[in-house]
Amino acid sequence: MEKNSQYSIGHYQRPIIKTPNQIDRIVMHSCCAPCSGEVIEAIQASGVKQTVFFYNPNIHPQEEYLMRKNENKRFCKKMGIEFIDADYDTDNWFERVKGLENEPERGRRCSLCFDMRFERTALFAHENKFELFTSSLGISRWKNMDQINSSGHTAAQKYQKLKYWDFNWRKKGGTQRMIEISKKEKFYQQEYCGCVYSLRDTNRWRKENNRPRIKRLIKFY
């Protein structure tokens, strides 16, 4: 984004974003309110009807999951957008990533996690006759966009009429607007990616850097 002393999210004139084949309804997989705020507003401003699909069985423990989900739900209600609360099937998630507990961030465990979440999103889209889905996951600079998009395209390929929209939500100031919207809406700000292993690794880093650890009631499977 070009530096502009007069810039503010309140005065930002959003351009119209064109979806593939100008599809006018979309499923947007949301990982959390802070990441999805900009994506939700951008899609809505473009006149595309969206359904927000919250399926994140990786988030641990349940208290963390509920905080993230409820913030997302609150924002969708404010924006008048349908919010789908999918199952919190943590047992299936732990089974899927079994053996990859010590993989680094952006490693194979993350790929399998993205696969699982997008497979469920794609199934919902197919069952409800959507032809397009996307995700807010890629807007975070902490994520590998190619890794995310690969999982999205793979999930969509299972259904003939379904496509994954790999739009770069970071570009043209998207990440900065994400931060500004999050502050404006006073979203709960999570301190780790989401899964129990990212919480473990974050706390290891905090200990090494003399910072207080994040306290959560965790359960290892």
Secondary structure, 3 states (H helix, E strand, C coil): CCCCCCCCHHHCCCCCCCCHHHCCEEEEECCCHHHHHHHHHHHHHCCCEEEEEECCCCCCCHHHHHHHHHHHHHHHHHHCCEEEECCCCHHHHHHHCCCCCCCCCCCHHHHHHHHHHHHHHHHHHHHCCCCEEEECHHHCCCCCHHHHHHHHHHHHCCCCCCEECCCCCCCCCHHHHHHHHHHHHCCCCCCCCCCHHHHHHHHHHHHHCCCCCCCCCCCCC
